[in-house]
């Protein structure tokens, strides 16, 4: 019985975490949009926006925007482009995120305008 209750409680907690991210607040949506624009502007400034390549970066959001962690999660197929895009994104000036995003990850697809920039949230 105790194992069943613990399993149910764990499943409920996971469901609530996924639900809370799926229905992010307007402040979270705004921060994500601003971060995407800052990353895209950094790529454009570095001359990488029109290379015909796209890379997906996972950002672990930190309370201090300068401490955000960037990790490549889908390569463009070019290690040089991926490294340059990650470095350019690392120079982006991000605003302080809303508390609900701190500690979470957001994945941004940057680069190739044909594939379009996107962002998805995850925990």
C-alpha positions in Angstrom: 0.0 0.0 0.0 2.8 2.4 0.9 4.6 1.7 -2.4 1.4 2.4 -4.3 0.9 5.7 -2.5 4.5 6.7 -3.2 4.3 5.7 -6.8 1.1 7.7 -7.2 2.6 10.8 -5.4 5.7 10.6 -7.7 3.5 10.4 -10.8 1.3 13.2 -9.6 4.4 15.4 -9.0 5.8 14.7 -12.5 2.4 15.5 -14.0 2.1 18.8 -12.2 5.7 19.8 -13.3 4.9 19.1 -16.9 1.5 20.8 -16.6 3.0 23.9 -15.1 5.5 24.3 -17.9 2.9 23.7 -20.6 0.9 26.6 -19.2 3.7 29.1 -18.6 2.9 32.5 -17.3 2.9 35.6 -19.6 6.1 36.7 -17.9 7.8 33.3 -18.8 6.5 33.6 -22.4 7.8 37.1 -22.6 11.3 36.2 -21.2 11.6 33.2 -23.6 10.7 35.5 -26.6 13.2 38.1 -25.5 15.9 35.5 -25.0 15.2 34.1 -28.4 15.5 37.6 -30.0 18.7 38.2 -28.1 20.2 34.9 -29.2 19.2 35.5 -32.8 20.6 39.1 -32.7 23.9 37.7 -31.4 24.1 35.2 -34.2 23.3 38.0 -36.8 26.0 40.2 -35.2 28.5 37.3 -35.6 27.5 36.9 -39.2 26.0 33.4 -38.6 22.2 34.0 -39.2 22.2 33.4 -42.9 24.6 30.4 -43.1 21.8 28.0 -44.0 22.4 26.0 -40.8 20.5 25.6 -37.6 21.6 24.5 -34.2 19.5 23.7 -31.1 20.9 25.1 -27.8 19.5 24.0 -24.5 19.6 26.8 -21.9 19.5 26.0 -18.2 18.0 29.2 -16.8 19.7 30.7 -13.8 18.5 33.5 -11.5 21.6 35.4 -12.7 21.3 35.7 -16.5 25.1 35.7 -16.9 25.2 32.2 -15.3 22.9 30.5 -17.8 24.3 27.3 -19.1 24.2 26.6 -22.9 24.5 23.1 -24.3 24.2 22.0 -27.9 21.4 19.4 -28.2 21.1 19.2 -32.0 24.0 19.9 -34.2 23.9 21.8 -37.5 26.3 19.2 -38.9 29.2 21.7 -38.7 31.3 21.7 -35.6 32.6 25.1 -36.5 29.2 26.6 -36.9 27.9 25.0 -33.7 30.9 26.3 -31.7 30.5 29.8 -33.2 26.8 29.9 -32.6 27.2 28.7 -29.0 29.8 31.4 -28.4 27.7 34.1 -30.0 24.6 33.0 -28.0 26.8 33.1 -24.8 27.4 36.8 -25.5 23.6 37.6 -25.6 22.4 40.0 -23.0 19.5 38.3 -21.2 17.2 39.8 -18.7 16.6 38.4 -15.2 14.1 35.5 -15.7 10.9 35.1 -13.8 11.3 32.8 -10.8 9.2 30.0 -12.3 11.9 29.5 -15.0 14.9 29.4 -12.7 16.4 25.9 -12.8 14.5 24.8 -15.8 15.7 24.3 -19.4 14.5 25.9 -22.6 15.6 24.7 -26.0 16.1 27.3 -28.7 16.6 26.4 -32.4 18.8 29.1 -33.9 20.2 29.9 -37.3 18.6 28.8 -40.6 15.7 31.1 -41.3 14.0 28.4 -43.4 13.5 26.2 -40.3 12.5 29.3 -38.3 13.6 30.1 -34.7 11.7 28.2 -32.1 11.8 27.5 -28.4 10.5 24.7 -26.3 10.5 24.3 -22.6 11.4 21.2 -20.6 12.5 20.3 -17.2 
